[in-house]
Amino acid sequence: MEQVRTLHAPPGDWEVELTAGSMAAIDACLDNVLDPGTTLLVEQFTFTAALDALRSSRANLATVRCDAEGLVPEALEARCAELRARNVRPRALFTIPKGQNPTGSVLRRERYEAVYAIACMYDFLIIEVRRNVGVGPEACVASTSTRAAFARAAPN
């Protein structure tokens, strides 16, 4: 828990849930965040197994353009504005900012901060999957309010 506090500095009250693997963590996040018909923002290219889980949640997937450096914040903001114009509110963004699968891109800090600012502006959660060296896969739900919940797969 100290590592979560140190590495991520989650705001307010938070808790940790250990899972049997990254897909179990992703499933737990989706089960707690999405209802059928909910709109979920997702990177243009993403982890195939996660995409299967996202589709099985029966969420409406709204893709966001990526480039060689990962998720493009301007594309995210444009997609959010387009959805808002149609009275659609995305519930969350599913992203792999570090070691993106399948592209391998790593989101620069400036882009990461821009994505977070957009999440705050449009009031959606960030479901983030990342691989920390020596720690193992981690899926994280970061709330734009005062709570954040993290789910991490135990290292091998």
N, C-alpha and C positions, 0 to 999 in steps of 0.2 A: 504494500500500500504506500510505503514511503516513496518507492520509485514512481508511482503514478503521480503523487503529490509533487515530486521534484521535476519530473520530465514534462508533465502536462499542465500543472497548476490549475486543476479544474475549479470553477467558481462554486461557492456555496457548499451545500451538503452534497455528498456523492458517496457511491458505494462501488465495490468491486465484485464481479461475478466470474468465477473460474469456469472454463468450459473444457470439453474434451478435444477441441480443435477449432481452427478458425471458422470452418463452416458452421459449427455449433454456435459459435459466438455471433456470426452473421444471422443465423436463424433466430436466435434469441432477440437480437436487436430488431429484426423485421417484425417478429411476433408482437413486440411491445410498442412499435411505432406505427405500423401500417394496418389499415383496414382495406378490404377489397374496394377498388375504385379510387383509392387515395393516389394522388399524383406524386411520383418520385422522380427527382432529377438524377440522371445517371450519366457517367462519362461515355463518350462516343464509343470507346473501346474499353472493355472491362473483362475481368476474370470470368471465364465461361461458367464455372460452377456457381459463382455468385449470381451471374445473370439468370441461370436456371432457377435459383432460389427467389430472385426478385420477381421473375415471371410467375412462379407458382404462388406468390403472395397475392396475385391478381391485382397488383397496383398498376396504375397507368404510368408507363415509363416515358419520360421526356428526356431525350438525349441532349448532351451538351458537347460542343466541339472541343477537341483536344489538338495539340500540336506536339512537336518534338519535346517540349518542356512541360507537357501535361495539360491539365485543365486550363482553358483560356478564360480568365475572369470576365472579360468583356462579353464573351459568348454566353457565359452563365447569366450575367445581368440582362442581356438581350432576351434570353429564353425566359427569364423570370418576368420581364416586362410584357413579353408576348402572352404568357400565361395569365398574368394579371388582367390584361386587356380582354381576355375571354372569361374573366371571373373565376379563374382556376388558381388555387393556392397550393403550391407544392408543400408536402409535409416534411420532406427531407431530401438531402443530396447524398447519394452513395458515391464515395470516391476512394481512390487508392493513390494518395499523393506521393508516397515514397516507395520507389521500386514498383511502379505501376505495372500491373499484369494485364495485358500482354506486352505493353510497349517498353517497359523498363524506365520510363521517365521519372524524374524527381522534381516535384514542385518547389520552385524557389520560394524563399521566405516572403518576398514581396507579393507573390501570387497567392500564397497561403493566406496572408493577411487580408488581401483583397477578397478572396473567397469568403473568409469569415465575416468581413464587413457586409458583403452582399447577403449572407445568411441572416445577419442581424437586421438589415434593412427590409428584407422580405419575410422575416420571421419563420425560417425553417431550420430543422435540425440538420446536423452533419453526421452521417454514418460513415466512419472512416476506417479503412482497413490498411494496416501498415505492418511492415516487417522491421523489427528493431534488431540490429546485429547482436547475436548472443542471447536474445530474449525470446524469439519465436514470434509467430504471427499474432496480431492483435486486432480486434475489431472494437471500435469505440463509437459510442454515440455522444456527441458533444452538443449540448443544448445551448441555444442562444439566450436562454433565461438564466436562472440561478442554479440549475442542477445539471450535472453531467453524470452519465453512467458509463463505465468502461467494462468491456468483456475481453479477456485475454486468454489465449490458448497457452497452456503450461508448456515451458520449453522442454524439448526432448532430452 
